[in-house]
């Protein structure tokens, strides 16, 4: 390997990282998106909302949540807030229809349900998949020798549409199944659907999760204290760990062929493995924390998935509200495991293919879903709990499968995924221009990587059990203050902070 002067390495690394930053700005069409880790949200929106919330008469707090949530969405999306409003009115109307006929005429209720599901999938399909469908249709036409190509629409993806479309489907199906009663108040339903903490990044909150709290809730001091702590932990995950890992992962994944050796490729995948976990779980923690501060108990979304000892266990811990959504509304609807082993395997593959497609309109997402589905089939046939291997090796197996999957997930195309995978296993096209790992693994990256690995495990929960309350509470306050200070410095400095949810 040809040595590269340190100064040249630093310059090239800075240039590559800057190119990635410019391509992944938090601005969309000149409009600033109000993400939780932004200056505008943390220092203006967040304190003003909660000050008003606690000063306001409890009878008007739902109204405040609705108005502020619509403002929150419109800041980032402008006129496209109409899409959210159409989703609210449409799902409310279908819910009323199903409620009216579910006990009188199952056929009419079923028709209303199917139409309501088609309405949600239609919104999602048009804005998220219409371009993907057009591109693949043209490929098929080209293969058939047909010269006439279909027009391909490229439509900006509305923030949160994947989440609020699935919310709508779960609401309608739960009414039809008798799990919940449809609300007769458009105001209540609009507040539920638009609630800003979970609107753009989850967790996927079902109406049953918060129906009682919508009508009557009390915000106690303990709720506020726990909520603030949860929000700070989530912010630290996102700003201090995920964003640091993001700069490294993005720079490495953007390297051209011939400049990527196996060690740098693995560093890039490990960095992305930590980035996506701390980004997703960090946003979920912030949402759950804000929900708790307003008296709502949102469902948990992550439970240390990298501590799993099987792929099945991983999916019981990763993005749990999405996993349970596909289980309850797709897998069970397809028959689950009640129709024999063969049908069960088909159902699992369908669910995981759809899980991949939900994340984005790209074949790499579908392949990622099928990759996990394949190992779910293997584990269903050969129960990993019976494997005669140590738990440590089971963990290695899970992380190997997961990281190969994240390579597919992160890659912008099949070519990039193939390029990365070849490099990881020593079959790449690395030349004398291949980057040394030292160009990317500076002290900050290595330190953050070590901290990320440690805190991806259930360390915090174990410490809480071992440390006396008299020591835990004051130490938690001090640590929280330090994290807030560190996060504030990084946010105010304008550091690189990509927003993963634009892609989903």
Residue pairs with C-beta under 8 A, 6 or more apart in sequence:
1 261
1 430
1 432
1 434
1 436
2 432
2 433
3 436
4 433
4 435
4 436
4 439
9 435
9 436
9 438
9 439
10 439
12 439
13 251
13 439
13 440
16 251
16 254
16 255
17 247
17 250
17 251
17 496
19 254
20 247
20 250
20 251
20 254
21 247
21 250
21 496
21 498
24 250
24 498
24 499
26 32
26 33
26 35
26 38
26 497
26 498
26 499
27 33
28 76
28 156
28 502
29 156
31 75
31 76
31 77
31 78
32 38
32 40
32 75
32 76
33 75
33 76
33 159
33 499
33 502
34 40
34 41
34 45
34 72
34 75
34 76
35 41
35 200
35 497
35 499
36 42
36 234
36 235
36 238
36 283
36 286
36 287
37 235
37 238
37 239
37 243
37 487
37 491
37 497
38 491
38 497
39 491
39 492
42 235
42 488
42 491
45 72
49 64
49 68
50 293
52 64
53 61
53 64
53 65
53 294
54 219
56 64
61 294
62 187
62 188
62 191
62 214
63 187
63 191
65 191
65 195
65 196
65 294
66 187
66 190
66 191
66 194
68 196
69 191
69 194
69 195
69 196
69 199
70 81
70 84
70 194
72 196
72 199
73 81
73 84
73 159
73 160
73 194
73 196
73 199
73 200
74 81
76 159
76 200
77 83
77 84
77 158
77 159
80 156
80 158
83 123
83 127
83 158
83 161
84 158
84 160
84 164
84 193
84 194
86 123
87 120
87 123
87 161
87 164
87 165
87 168
87 193
88 186
88 189
88 190
88 193
88 194
89 186
90 116
90 119
90 120
90 168
91 116
91 119
91 120
91 167
91 168
91 171
91 172
91 189
91 193
92 183
92 186
92 189
92 190
94 112
94 113
94 115
94 116
94 119
94 172
95 116
95 171
95 172
95 175
95 182
95 183
95 189
96 182
96 184
97 108
97 109
97 112
97 116
98 109
98 112
98 113
98 116
98 172
98 175
98 176
98 182
99 175
99 181
99 182
101 108
101 109
101 112
102 109
102 175
102 176
102 178
109 176
110 176
113 172
113 173
113 176
116 168
116 169
116 172
117 169
117 172
117 173
119 168
120 165
120 166
120 168
120 169
120 172
121 165
121 169
123 161
123 165
124 161
124 162
124 165
125 133
126 155
127 155
127 157
127 158
127 161
128 157
128 161
128 162
128 361
129 357
129 361
130 153
130 155
131 152
131 153
131 154
131 155
131 361
132 361
132 362
134 150
134 151
134 152
134 153
135 152
137 150
138 149
138 150
138 152
141 148
141 149
141 150
142 149
157 502
159 199
159 200
159 501
159 502
160 199
160 200
160 201
160 501
162 358
162 359
162 504
163 198
163 199
163 200
163 201
163 202
163 204
164 193
164 199
166 204
166 322
166 325
166 358
167 193
167 204
167 205
167 206
167 207
168 193
169 329
170 204
170 206
170 207
170 325
170 328
170 329
171 180
171 182
171 206
171 207
173 329
174 180
174 206
174 207
174 208
175 181
175 182
179 208
180 207
180 208
180 211
183 189
183 192
183 207
183 211
183 214
188 214
188 215
191 214
192 205
192 207
192 210
192 214
195 205
195 291
195 296
197 286
197 287
197 288
197 290
197 291
197 294
197 298
198 204
198 205
198 287
198 291
198 298
200 501
201 280
201 283
201 284
201 287
201 501
202 283
202 284
202 287
202 301
202 319
202 321
202 322
203 284
203 287
203 288
203 298
203 299
203 300
203 301
203 320
203 321
204 321
204 322
204 325
205 298
205 299
205 321
206 299
209 297
209 298
209 299
210 296
210 297
210 298
213 295
213 296
213 297
217 295
217 296
218 295
219 293
219 294
219 295
223 292
223 293
223 295
224 292
224 293
226 289
226 292
227 288
227 289
227 290
227 291
227 292
227 293
227 294
228 289
228 293
228 480
229 289
229 476
229 480
230 285
230 286
230 288
230 289
230 292
231 285
231 286
231 289
231 290
231 293
232 289
232 480
232 483
232 484
232 487
233 282
233 285
233 289
233 460
233 483
234 281
234 282
234 283
234 284
234 285
234 286
234 287
234 288
234 289
235 282
235 286
235 483
235 484
235 487
236 282
236 483
236 486
236 487
237 278
237 279
237 281
237 282
237 285
237 455
238 278
238 279
238 282
238 283
238 286
238 497
239 282
239 487
239 490
239 491
239 495
239 497
240 448
240 483
240 486
240 487
240 490
241 274
241 275
241 278
241 282
241 448
241 451
241 452
241 455
242 274
242 275
242 276
242 277
242 278
242 279
242 282
243 490
243 495
243 496
243 497
243 498
244 444
244 445
244 448
245 271
245 272
245 274
245 275
245 278
245 445
245 448
245 449
245 452
246 271
246 275
246 279
246 496
246 497
246 498
247 496
248 267
248 268
248 271
248 440
248 445
249 268
249 269
249 271
249 272
249 275
249 410
250 498
251 268
251 440
252 260
252 264
252 265
252 267
252 268
252 271
252 440
253 268
253 272
253 410
253 411
253 412
253 416
253 420
255 264
255 435
257 419
257 428
257 429
258 429
258 430
258 431
258 433
258 434
259 430
259 431
259 433
259 434
259 435
260 419
260 420
260 423
260 428
260 430
260 434
260 435
261 423
261 428
261 430
261 434
261 435
261 436
261 437
262 423
262 424
262 425
262 426
262 428
262 430
263 437
264 423
264 434
264 435
264 436
264 437
264 439
264 440
265 420
265 423
265 424
265 428
266 424
267 437
267 440
267 441
268 420
268 440
269 403
269 406
269 407
269 410
269 420
269 424
270 403
270 449
271 445
271 449
272 406
272 407
272 410
273 306
273 399
273 402
273 403
273 406
274 448
274 449
274 452
274 453
274 456
276 406
276 409
276 410
276 500
277 302
277 305
277 306
277 456
278 452
278 456
279 500
280 301
280 302
280 319
280 500
281 301
281 302
283 501
284 300
284 301
284 302
287 298
288 298
288 300
288 301
291 297
291 298
292 298
299 320
299 321
300 320
301 319
301 320
301 321
302 317
302 318
302 319
302 320
303 316
303 317
303 320
304 317
304 456
304 457
304 458
305 314
305 317
305 318
305 402
306 398
306 399
306 402
306 456
306 457
307 317
307 395
307 456
307 457
307 458
308 314
308 316
308 317
308 395
308 398
309 384
309 391
309 394
309 395
309 398
310 379
310 384
310 385
310 394
310 398
311 372
311 375
311 376
311 379
311 398
311 401
311 402
312 376
312 379
312 380
312 384
313 398
314 398
314 402
315 323
315 372
315 376
316 323
322 355
322 358
326 351
326 354
326 355
327 351
330 350
330 351
330 354
331 347
331 348
331 351
334 347
334 350
334 351
335 343
335 347
336 344
336 347
337 344
337 347
341 381
344 380
345 377
345 380
348 373
348 376
348 377
348 380
349 370
349 373
349 374
349 377
351 373
352 369
352 370
352 372
352 373
352 376
353 366
353 369
353 370
353 373
354 369
355 369
355 372
356 365
356 366
356 367
356 368
356 369
356 370
357 365
357 366
357 369
358 504
359 365
359 368
359 369
359 409
359 503
359 504
360 503
360 504
362 413
363 414
364 408
364 409
364 411
364 412
364 413
364 414
364 417
365 409
367 408
367 414
367 417
368 405
368 406
368 408
368 409
371 401
371 404
371 405
371 408
372 401
372 405
375 401
384 394
387 394
404 421
407 417
407 420
407 421
407 424
408 417
411 417
411 420
419 428
422 428
422 429
423 430
463 472
464 472
467 475
491 497
